[in-house]
Amino acid sequence: MAYWLFKSEPDVWGWDKQVAKGEAGEEWDGVRNYQARNNMRAMKLGERGFFYHSRSGLEIVGIVEVCAEAHPDSTTDDERWDCVDIKAVRPFAKPVTLEDIKADGRLKDMVLVNNSRLSVQPVTDEEWKIVCALGETDSD
């Protein structure tokens, strides 16, 4: 199983809105970056990701799951853009800030540290376990 990180501005689409979508989840639309799109095209049903509040907060606040694989983004007629659907799984017991991540030497190679602008990014198995532990949250 692969792991991912989804970035969203909390005043536009925050964790509470994601949770409110329930089991049906929500389309992760509006992504207009080829690398982020390709990451979504690689995702499989049931894979997990971190839900990260960008711009304000700068913290991982929850875990989401891919509930629909890549399909055309409904917010555009441009065939180049796909998205996945994600649903909330559980909140972090303790949010993990970008500062926390940067301070942990084990996470120095994490994409979030080195390419912070990428809105959908891969997370390694080891990074997943470390961040979940920092957030006092079950990694399963």
N, C-alpha and C positions, 0 to 999 in steps of 0.2 A: 504494500500500500504506500502511495505517495502522500506527502503532506504539503500544505499550501498556506499562504497568508493572503488575506483579502483586506485591502485598505479602503476605508470610507471616512469621509468627514462626518463627525457625529451630528452636526446640525443639518446635514443633508439626508443621511441615512445612518442612523445610529443603531446600537445594539438593541435597544428597546423596540424599535420598528422591526428589526429582523425577528426578534422573539415573537412579536405580535402576528407574524405571518404563519406561525404554527408549523404543522407537519408539511403543508403544501410548499413552504419556502417561498423564495422570491428570485426572480431573474436577476443575475448580477450583470446588469446592462450598462451601456454607456462607456464601456472601455474602448479607447481609441489609441491603443498602443499595440504594435504587432507582437512584441515579446509577451506582454500580458495576455493577449488573445491566444497566442500559441500555447501558453501555459494552461489556459482554460480548455483548449482543444485536446490537451494531453490528459485531462482529468477523467477519472472513472467514478461511476456511481458508488457512493459510500465512502469515498475518500474524505479525510477531515482537513480542516484548515483553521487557522487563527483568524479571529475577527479583530481588526486593528483600527482604532480611532486615530485618524491622521489630522493634521493641522492643529486641532486643539485636543488636548489629552495625551496624544502620542503614547498610546498604550494598548496592549492586547487585553481585551476585556471578555473574550469568550471563544468557544469552539463551535464551528459550523460543519456541516456535512453536505457534500455534493448530492443533490436529490434529482438532478436531471443533467445528463451529459451535454456537451456542446451542441448548440443549435443556433439558428440565426437570431441576432439581437433584434427584438421587436421595436426598438427605438429608432431604427434606421432602415432604409431600403437598400443600403449599400451592402452588397453580398460579401464584402471582405470581413465584416464584423460578426463574430459569434460570441456567445456567452453561455454560462452554465446557470443552473438554479441551485441555491443553497438554502439550508434550513438551520436554525439555531439548535445546538445540542445542549450546551450548558454554559453558564457564565463562569468566569474565573473567580475563584474564592478571593483572590487578591490580584488586581490588575498588575500586569508586568509592563513597566514603562520602557521607552526607548533608552532612557538613561540607565535603567537596570541591565538591559541587554548589552549596551556598550561597555558597561563596567565589568561584565563577566567575560574574562579572557577566553573561555570555552566557546563563546559565540562571536568571536572576532571575524569569522568568515561568513557569517550569516548575511544573506542578500539584503535584509533590512538595514544592516550596518553599512554595507558597501554600495548599495544602489537604492537608496531610500525613496526615490521617486517612482519606482516600479509598483504599480497598483495591485498586481496579482503576481505572486512570486512563490517559488518552491522553498520548502523547508526540509532539511535533512531529518532522518530518524533521530539522530543524536540531539539536534537542536530542538526537536519536538519534545523530547523527554526532559531536557534541561529547562526549557521555558515553562512547561507544565509544572515542574517541580518548583520553580521560582514563584509561580502563581498559585501554589498549593492546591493544584487541580489534577484530578485523575487523568492520565494520558491515554487511557483506553477509550 
